[in-house]
Amino acid sequence: MEEIKKEQEAASRRSFLKTTAIAASAFMIVPRHVLGGNGFLAPSDRLIVAGVGVGGKGESDIANFAKSGKADIGFLCDVDDRRSLNSRKAFPKAKYYKDWREMYDKEHKNFDAVSVSTPDHNHAIIAYHAMQLGKHVYVQKPMTHDLFEARLLTESAKKYKVVTQMGNQGSSNDGTRLLSEWYDAHLIGDVHTVYCWTNRPVWPQGIAWPAPAQKIPTELDWDLWLGTAPKKDYVDKLVPFNWRGWWDYGTGALGDMGCHLIEAPFRVLGLQYVKDVQATVGSVYVDEFKKGQFPDSCPPSSHITMTFPKTDKTKGDITLHWMDGGIQPERPVELEANERFGDDGNGSLFIGTKGKMIASTYSDNPLLLPTSRNKDVKVKQKWARVPGGAEGHYAQWVEGAIAGYGKTELSSSFDKAGPLTEALLMANLAVRGYDLKGGHIKLLWDNINMKVTNFDSVNQYIKREYRQGWTL
């Protein structure tokens, strides 16, 4: 990888134009790093992006980068020709690959940045190797599948001096900044307890692995889709969405919605790493009397309690409750009977010594309680807003990559997204520990050494075994 990076930095504009037909035929612009090394500002002032995983959420991701007006989608990569079809139609001049490794090997001189929108289990390996090449990276939430991977990517962003962003768009919304300003103005006193909840999963969880195996669609490269995960036979309906409920590939409801809902408490309260975590989980019954346990699948519901140590913005430890599968906290007494508590089964509640505040998904619709307080409340704007909010999240990364490492602050750069992701994955350790223990247990976390100190069995999930040929 280091040899490739040196070759990349040494390439001249002339040799690039001679050897790279796509630059001449598709864009008539040169990737910025080729002209002057990592972070160099090209005369065209544009970013050439390679998208890995360009169906579904990846489709809207790359469309939003292009919409920023300063990014060109130069390369597309997807293991499923069906899912990538719309993106290939939208960007017909972009060269298409199925294997990101081949794309990196052949085209690393020809793009500046990589967007990763694959299933969770392949986020880290794709992003990490891009960062080693000096590429800026945008990675869909959650940032990684494992705790070890989150720490690695956080440190690698600094090591390779690349501009990073996680795809929790709500972190660029006004709502999370307004909540911070309310708290900093002491409108609700000192927060000690937070509740975050979601109606996810909306995919199958708490079930046995389907059988028998089905025929692999001709458009799908199943081995490439598996990537780092163990070799298994293809089963229907796992792709493109139901993988989220399986530990080999997804991170459950926490991975899907936790990055959206717990981001605000991290910003408002200055949270970092979890001190301890405990969980109780919902069960399914295979018949009238027997409880089913399916360790390959996330549970149908859970209630997880995380303790965060005191920060500069809190008086003491913070207790954060996560609830999924439709479980919600008790409605605050300050809410009128017909007033909404969150939205569509998702929300967050901050409880302080002088009051409470709530918000919906992506920190939308922030409100002080009782809601009558919101008519007259005015606080000084302390935090700069991101133009376009959630949609501006994409443009913010493009602009940051064009400016270069360390030049601009991003809403969810890996120094922010890394600790948030680690907290969510630590919570999932408690879920898996519940299954291993056969009941409730509190896990104590040694953040420096990245290990649970009182229940060693769950430490196997901090860094999983990667399939041969798919290692970091």
NUFIDREN-326250 format. One line per field, with one value per residue (C-alpha): residue number from 0; x, y, z; residue in one letter. Coordinates in steps of 0.5 Angstrom, whole numbers, plus 500, padded with zeros to 3 digits. Layout:
% residues N
n	(NUM	...)
u	(X	...)
v	(Y	...)
w	(Z	...)
res	(A	...)
% end
This chain:
% residues 472
n	(0	1	2	3	4	5	6	7	8	9	10	11	12	13	14	15	16	17	18	19	20	21	22	23	24	25	26	27	28	29	30	31	32	33	34	35	36	37	38	39	40	41	42	43	44	45	46	47	48	49	50	51	52	53	54	55	56	57	58	59	60	61	62	63	64	65	66	67	68	69	70	71	72	73	74	75	76	77	78	79	80	81	82	83	84	85	86	87	88	89	90	91	92	93	94	95	96	97	98	99	100	101	102	103	104	105	106	107	108	109	110	111	112	113	114	115	116	117	118	119	120	121	122	123	124	125	126	127	128	129	130	131	132	133	134	135	136	137	138	139	140	141	142	143	144	145	146	147	148	149	150	151	152	153	154	155	156	157	158	159	160	161	162	163	164	165	166	167	168	169	170	171	172	173	174	175	176	177	178	179	180	181	182	183	184	185	186	187	188	189	190	191	192	193	194	195	196	197	198	199	200	201	202	203	204	205	206	207	208	209	210	211	212	213	214	215	216	217	218	219	220	221	222	223	224	225	226	227	228	229	230	231	232	233	234	235	236	237	238	239	240	241	242	243	244	245	246	247	248	249	250	251	252	253	254	255	256	257	258	259	260	261	262	263	264	265	266	267	268	269	270	271	272	273	274	275	276	277	278	279	280	281	282	283	284	285	286	287	288	289	290	291	292	293	294	295	296	297	298	299	300	301	302	303	304	305	306	307	308	309	310	311	312	313	314	315	316	317	318	319	320	321	322	323	324	325	326	327	328	329	330	331	332	333	334	335	336	337	338	339	340	341	342	343	344	345	346	347	348	349	350	351	352	353	354	355	356	357	358	359	360	361	362	363	364	365	366	367	368	369	370	371	372	373	374	375	376	377	378	379	380	381	382	383	384	385	386	387	388	389	390	391	392	393	394	395	396	397	398	399	400	401	402	403	404	405	406	407	408	409	410	411	412	413	414	415	416	417	418	419	420	421	422	423	424	425	426	427	428	429	430	431	432	433	434	435	436	437	438	439	440	441	442	443	444	445	446	447	448	449	450	451	452	453	454	455	456	457	458	459	460	461	462	463	464	465	466	467	468	469	470	471)
u	(500	506	509	502	502	509	507	501	504	510	505	505	500	503	503	496	493	497	495	488	483	477	480	480	473	469	471	476	479	485	484	487	492	495	497	500	500	494	490	493	487	486	485	478	477	473	473	473	469	469	463	463	456	452	445	440	443	449	445	443	449	453	447	448	455	454	449	454	456	464	464	464	463	468	468	462	463	458	457	450	448	441	442	447	443	440	447	450	444	445	453	454	461	463	467	464	467	464	471	473	480	481	478	483	489	487	485	488	491	485	480	481	476	471	464	463	455	456	453	456	461	465	466	472	476	474	475	482	485	482	485	492	492	491	484	478	473	465	463	455	453	455	462	464	462	467	470	477	475	472	479	483	479	479	487	488	484	490	495	494	491	485	478	473	465	460	453	449	446	442	449	449	442	440	437	443	446	440	439	447	445	439	443	449	445	443	435	434	440	445	443	444	439	438	433	433	429	427	421	427	428	423	427	427	431	431	430	434	438	434	434	435	440	437	440	445	442	446	447	450	457	456	463	464	458	460	467	470	464	465	463	456	451	446	439	434	432	438	440	439	436	435	442	442	439	445	451	456	453	450	449	442	437	443	447	442	439	443	448	442	439	445	449	445	447	454	454	450	454	461	460	466	467	462	464	460	454	448	442	436	433	426	425	421	418	418	412	408	412	420	424	428	435	438	445	447	441	440	434	427	428	432	433	441	443	450	454	458	464	463	465	467	459	456	456	457	456	451	446	443	438	437	430	429	423	418	420	419	420	414	411	414	409	410	407	400	396	395	402	407	413	418	416	414	417	424	426	430	429	434	432	436	436	431	427	427	428	426	427	425	430	436	435	429	423	427	423	423	418	413	412	409	416	418	414	419	425	431	439	445	447	453	454	455	449	451	448	442	442	442	443	449	452	455	457	460	465	466	468	472	476	477	480	484	486	485	482	475	471	466	460	461	469	472	474	467	464	469	467	460	461	465	459	454	458	460	452	452	457	452	446	451	453	446	446	452	451	444	441	443	450	454	460	466	470	477	477	485	486	479	477	471	474	469	466	472	467	465	471	471	467	471	475	472	476	476	475	482	484	479	484	485)
v	(500	505	504	505	512	514	512	516	523	522	522	528	531	529	522	522	525	520	514	515	516	517	524	526	523	524	530	534	535	532	529	534	530	528	536	537	532	530	537	541	545	544	549	546	546	540	533	526	521	514	510	503	501	505	502	504	509	509	512	518	519	520	524	529	529	531	536	540	542	541	534	529	522	518	511	506	500	495	487	487	490	490	495	499	500	507	510	507	511	517	517	514	516	514	507	501	496	490	489	495	492	492	499	501	498	500	507	510	515	518	520	524	521	515	514	507	505	498	493	495	489	492	499	499	495	499	506	504	502	508	512	509	511	518	519	522	518	519	512	511	510	506	508	501	494	493	497	495	498	504	506	504	509	514	514	513	519	523	519	519	527	525	529	524	524	519	519	521	527	530	532	537	540	546	542	539	546	549	543	545	552	551	547	552	557	553	553	546	546	540	534	527	522	521	517	515	510	507	503	499	494	494	488	480	479	474	469	462	463	461	454	451	455	459	460	466	471	472	480	479	477	473	472	480	481	477	480	480	475	468	464	462	459	465	465	469	476	478	482	488	490	484	483	489	484	479	480	477	483	488	492	492	497	501	501	503	509	510	514	519	519	519	524	530	527	527	534	537	534	533	525	521	513	509	507	501	498	493	490	487	484	481	474	470	464	458	455	456	454	454	461	461	463	465	468	469	474	481	480	483	489	491	496	498	503	506	510	516	519	526	531	539	540	535	535	528	521	521	515	514	509	506	503	499	494	499	500	507	511	514	520	526	529	536	534	535	529	530	533	528	525	524	522	516	511	515	521	523	526	530	530	536	539	545	542	537	538	533	532	527	523	527	532	535	539	540	543	545	542	544	546	553	555	555	561	566	563	566	564	567	563	560	554	556	553	548	551	546	542	535	535	540	534	532	539	540	534	536	543	540	535	541	545	540	536	540	547	546	543	537	535	528	527	521	524	525	519	515	515	515	509	506	507	504	498	497	497	492	488	488	485	479	478	478	472	469	469	467	474	481	483	490	490	494	498	499	504	505	497	496	491	489	487	483	478	476	472	478	481	476	481	487	485	479	474	476	471	469	474	480	483	490)
w	(500	502	495	491	495	494	486	487	490	485	479	474	471	464	465	468	462	458	462	464	458	463	465	458	456	462	466	463	470	474	481	485	489	482	481	488	493	498	500	493	491	483	478	477	485	484	488	484	488	487	490	493	494	490	490	496	501	496	491	494	497	491	488	494	493	485	488	492	485	487	486	480	481	477	479	481	485	487	488	485	478	480	485	482	475	477	479	473	469	473	472	465	464	471	470	473	478	482	486	490	491	483	483	488	484	477	479	485	481	478	484	490	495	497	499	503	503	504	509	516	516	510	512	515	510	504	508	511	505	502	507	506	499	502	500	504	506	507	511	512	519	523	522	523	525	531	536	534	527	530	534	528	523	528	529	521	519	523	521	514	514	510	511	514	515	518	514	520	517	523	526	521	522	526	532	535	535	538	544	545	546	550	555	555	557	563	561	564	569	569	565	569	565	557	554	546	543	536	533	529	528	522	519	522	528	533	528	526	520	514	510	505	501	495	488	487	483	477	478	485	486	493	495	494	498	504	504	511	513	514	508	508	503	500	502	499	502	506	500	500	507	512	513	519	524	523	527	522	517	521	528	529	531	535	528	524	529	534	530	529	536	540	537	540	547	545	542	548	554	551	552	550	552	556	563	563	560	561	557	558	551	548	547	542	543	538	541	547	553	550	549	543	543	536	537	530	530	534	539	537	542	548	553	554	560	559	564	561	566	568	562	562	561	566	574	574	571	565	565	558	556	549	547	541	538	540	547	550	556	560	557	561	565	562	555	554	553	545	544	540	544	539	532	528	534	535	539	545	552	556	564	567	574	572	566	560	553	547	540	534	529	527	532	529	532	539	544	551	556	557	550	552	554	547	545	549	549	546	547	543	537	539	534	526	522	516	510	508	514	513	506	507	510	504	501	508	506	499	501	507	502	497	503	505	512	518	514	516	522	520	523	524	522	525	531	533	530	532	540	538	534	540	545	540	539	547	548	543	547	553	548	546	553	555	551	553	560	560	563	565	567	567	563	566	560	560	555	554	553	549	553	558	565	568	563	558	553	550	548	542	539	540	534	530	526	518	513	509	504	507	513	515)
res	(M	E	E	I	K	K	E	Q	E	A	A	S	R	R	S	F	L	K	T	T	A	I	A	A	S	A	F	M	I	V	P	R	H	V	L	G	G	N	G	F	L	A	P	S	D	R	L	I	V	A	G	V	G	V	G	G	K	G	E	S	D	I	A	N	F	A	K	S	G	K	A	D	I	G	F	L	C	D	V	D	D	R	R	S	L	N	S	R	K	A	F	P	K	A	K	Y	Y	K	D	W	R	E	M	Y	D	K	E	H	K	N	F	D	A	V	S	V	S	T	P	D	H	N	H	A	I	I	A	Y	H	A	M	Q	L	G	K	H	V	Y	V	Q	K	P	M	T	H	D	L	F	E	A	R	L	L	T	E	S	A	K	K	Y	K	V	V	T	Q	M	G	N	Q	G	S	S	N	D	G	T	R	L	L	S	E	W	Y	D	A	H	L	I	G	D	V	H	T	V	Y	C	W	T	N	R	P	V	W	P	Q	G	I	A	W	P	A	P	A	Q	K	I	P	T	E	L	D	W	D	L	W	L	G	T	A	P	K	K	D	Y	V	D	K	L	V	P	F	N	W	R	G	W	W	D	Y	G	T	G	A	L	G	D	M	G	C	H	L	I	E	A	P	F	R	V	L	G	L	Q	Y	V	K	D	V	Q	A	T	V	G	S	V	Y	V	D	E	F	K	K	G	Q	F	P	D	S	C	P	P	S	S	H	I	T	M	T	F	P	K	T	D	K	T	K	G	D	I	T	L	H	W	M	D	G	G	I	Q	P	E	R	P	V	E	L	E	A	N	E	R	F	G	D	D	G	N	G	S	L	F	I	G	T	K	G	K	M	I	A	S	T	Y	S	D	N	P	L	L	L	P	T	S	R	N	K	D	V	K	V	K	Q	K	W	A	R	V	P	G	G	A	E	G	H	Y	A	Q	W	V	E	G	A	I	A	G	Y	G	K	T	E	L	S	S	S	F	D	K	A	G	P	L	T	E	A	L	L	M	A	N	L	A	V	R	G	Y	D	L	K	G	G	H	I	K	L	L	W	D	N	I	N	M	K	V	T	N	F	D	S	V	N	Q	Y	I	K	R	E	Y	R	Q	G	W	T	L)
% end
